[in-house]
């Protein structure tokens, strides 16, 4: 049974509904976390502070450990606020200096998580922003 939408929206290959959906809890949580990661403040009606607001950091000139720390603090704060049922295990921020395959104004954010109530269930979400 479908739980939530898969992003980006795709036409369903199954017979249930028009859009492709997640079919298990872990996939739905990963999609929700991915959505939180790529959303900027003000994009959600009635939730103006929903999202990581990574656009604030995209054009920073100094790509150093201090910026990585600010991004990590933002991510931790937003996950605590909007997804309190998750516990973050790992959080990696990579810039072009760390990974030459990235463009100069891109960053790769990778978050490893587990469920607070079921620590044996978890996953990783990676997004290029």
C-alpha positions in Angstrom: 0.0 0.0 0.0 1.4 3.4 -0.9 2.6 5.6 1.9 3.8 8.9 0.3 4.9 10.4 -3.0 8.3 9.8 -4.5 10.2 12.9 -5.6 10.6 14.2 -8.2 7.1 13.4 -9.3 7.0 10.6 -11.8 4.2 8.8 -13.6 3.3 5.6 -11.8 4.3 2.3 -13.3 1.8 0.5 -11.1 -2.0 0.5 -11.1 -2.5 2.5 -7.9 -2.8 6.2 -8.6 -1.1 8.5 -11.2 2.2 9.4 -9.3 4.9 7.0 -8.2 4.7 6.4 -4.4 6.8 5.0 -1.7 5.7 1.6 -0.4 7.5 1.3 2.9 8.2 3.4 5.9 11.9 3.8 5.4 11.5 5.0 1.8 8.9 7.5 2.9 11.2 8.8 5.6 14.1 9.2 3.2 11.8 11.1 0.7 10.6 13.4 3.5 14.2 14.1 4.6 15.3 14.8 1.0 12.4 17.2 0.7 13.4 19.0 3.9 17.0 19.2 2.6 16.2 20.9 -0.7 13.4 23.2 0.6 14.3 26.9 1.2 12.6 29.0 3.8 9.4 30.6 2.6 8.6 27.9 0.0 6.0 26.2 2.1 2.7 28.0 2.8 2.1 28.4 6.6 5.5 26.8 7.3 7.8 29.7 6.4 10.8 28.2 8.3 10.5 24.7 6.9 13.6 23.5 5.2 17.4 23.7 5.3 17.5 27.0 3.4 20.8 25.9 1.7 20.5 28.8 -0.8 21.9 30.9 2.0 25.2 29.0 1.8 25.5 28.2 -2.0 27.5 31.4 -3.0 29.6 31.7 0.2 33.2 32.5 -0.9 35.0 30.8 2.0 34.4 27.0 1.6 36.0 26.0 4.9 35.3 24.0 8.0 33.4 27.0 9.6 30.9 26.9 6.7 30.6 23.1 7.0 29.9 23.6 10.7 27.2 26.2 10.0 25.5 23.9 7.5 25.7 21.0 9.9 24.2 23.1 12.7 21.3 24.1 10.4 20.7 20.5 9.3 20.7 19.2 12.9 18.3 22.0 14.1 15.8 21.5 11.2 15.7 17.7 11.6 15.1 18.1 15.4 12.3 20.6 14.6 10.5 18.8 11.7 11.5 15.2 12.1 12.0 14.5 15.8 11.6 10.8 15.3 15.0 10.7 13.6 18.4 10.5 15.2 21.3 11.7 13.0 24.2 9.3 12.9 26.4 10.9 10.3 26.4 14.3 8.5 28.9 15.0 5.8 29.2 18.2 3.8 31.5 18.1 0.7 32.6 21.0 -1.5 34.5 21.0 -4.8 37.7 21.1 -2.9 36.7 17.7 -1.3 35.2 16.2 -4.4 36.4 17.6 -7.8 33.3 16.1 -9.5 31.2 18.9 -8.0 30.7 22.2 -9.6 32.2 25.3 -7.8 28.8 26.4 -6.4 27.5 22.9 -5.5 27.8 21.0 -2.3 27.0 17.3 -1.5 25.1 16.8 1.7 24.9 13.2 3.1 22.9 12.4 6.2 22.9 9.0 7.9 19.9 8.5 10.2 18.1 5.9 12.3 14.7 5.9 14.0 14.6 7.0 17.6 12.0 4.3 18.5 13.6 1.6 16.4 17.4 2.1 16.4 17.9 -1.0 14.1 16.1 0.8 11.3 17.9 3.6 9.4 19.3 4.8 6.1 21.3 7.4 4.3 20.2 10.3 2.1 22.6 12.1 -0.2 21.6 15.2 -2.1 23.7 17.6 -4.3 22.6 21.1 -3.7 
